[in-house]
Amino acid sequence: MKIRCFRSTQKELKSICFLVIILAVMSLLSFVSGCGVTVAPQDSITTAANPSASGSDKLRVSYIDVGQGDSILIQIPNGKNVLIDAGDNDQGEKVVSYLNKQGVKRLDVAIWTHPHADHIGGADTVTKAFEIGQVVMPKQTSTTESYRSLIKAISQKGLKITEAKAGVILDLGPEVKAELLAPSSGSYEEVNNYSAVLRLTYGNTTFLFTGDAQSESEKEMIKTGQDLKADVLKVGHHGSLTSTTSAFLNKVQPKYAVISVGKDNDYGHPAESIITRLNKAGVNIYRTDESGTLVFESDGKDITLIEGR
């Protein structure tokens, strides 16, 4: 009899203990909720504790390998993105894919330097793929299909075009200064001289993006007396003889030069004399035909090559 009673008591005790535990947990959760404390999901805690997920204080510039053409992605520490050109017609999807891999959701500024296919051929594809805040282009039209396709894409998005010309300031946030240095004139015989030239400063570091600007445009930039000095120079016109004059190079005084060029191209780019000129000036030369996409990062003090040779 006592044994039966003991067994019954054991079952009751287990039930009571279980009930007490449930009540205690419910009481604790109620207390936490009443204090205004939210228990975050594990994923949220992990993301918040990950510095790389909350942004970076570094400026990143990617010279995308698009063969014989130009395409450059600039990622500002504040989250804004700038794209300069998008390669030839067959490179649009590659540029879109690269931007997606870098986490780009929106282009705050798209600069289409001048209406040659190796610079704007893929721009219509990019325009259709992304939200774009501002389109910057020189006041120079073309009858090519590449140009017409780009204008159509811009029109379908309801975007307005900001004329690319010397003196235009791009609003990319207080931590950077972005100014167009060219074109300075509204009438050139050579379309390349209409190229939008951007000088971007972050802290004590500066990048100069020249499109296909040739010697005439370079002379105009020198004549205005504006500051041309830059740590990284995107060499004009794929290293052609038409650009990177000694006078211009002396004003820029770059530490690094990037040549965006296709392997074994039909134009003989880059010219051997331009390579020699850069070497004599003590400039470190990087080429997309040799190294693929080149990525530089700046912390405002130093510039580091993080991808490419």
C-alpha positions, 0 to 999 in steps of 0.5 A: 500500500505504501509502495503504491502511494509512493509511486503515485507521489512520484508521478505527481511530483514529476508533473508538478515539476514540469508545470513549474518549469513551464510557468517559470519560462512563461514568466521570464518571457513575459518579463522580457517583453514587458521591459521592451527587450526584443530577442533577435533572431540568430541571423540578425545577431551574426550580421550585426556582429560582422563589421564587413556587413555594416559597411566599409570605410574604404573606397573601392575602384574596379577596372573591369576587364571588358576586353578592348574597352572601358568599364570602371566601378567606383564604390564610395564608403557611404554606399553610393556607386558610380559606373564609368562606361560599360564596354562594347555591346557584347560586354553588357551582361558581364558588367551587370554580372560583376556589379551584382557580385559586388552587391550593387543594387543602384547606380547613383551616377552613370557616366557614359564618357563618349559615344563610341561602342567600346565605351557605351555598347553595354550601357543600354543593358546596364541601364535596363538592369539597375536603378540609376540616379543620374546619367552624365554624358557629353553633348555629342550624338551619334548615329550608331545603333549602340548610341540609339539603344542607349538613348532609348533605354535612358528614355524608357527609364524616364531619366534626364541627362546631365551634360558632361563638361568641365566644372560639373561637380558630382554629389557623392557625399561629403567624404569625396570630391568628384569633379569633371575636368573635361570636356572644356569645349563644345566642338571637337573634330575627334569624338574622343576629345568629348570624353568626360574626365573625372577626378575623384579625391578621397582623403589624401588619395586621388584617382583620374579617369580620362576615358579616351581624351586625347592630346587636345583635351589634355592641353585644355586641362593643363591650360586651365591650371586646374589640379591634375595630380592623381595617384592612379591614372586611367591611361587615356584611349587604351594607351594609344599614341594620341594620349598621355602626352609628356606634358600631361603626365608631368602634371598628373604625376601618378604612382599607378597607371591602369590601361584598359585594353584587349589582349592582342587587339587590332590597334596595337594598344598600348603603344610601346612609346607610351609604356616607355614614357610611363616607365621613365616616369617611374609609374607602376603599370597595370593592364587588364589584358595581362591581369584581368579585372584590377581592384584598388582600395583606398583608406584615404591615406594609402592605396592598395591593389587587392585584385590583379597583379 
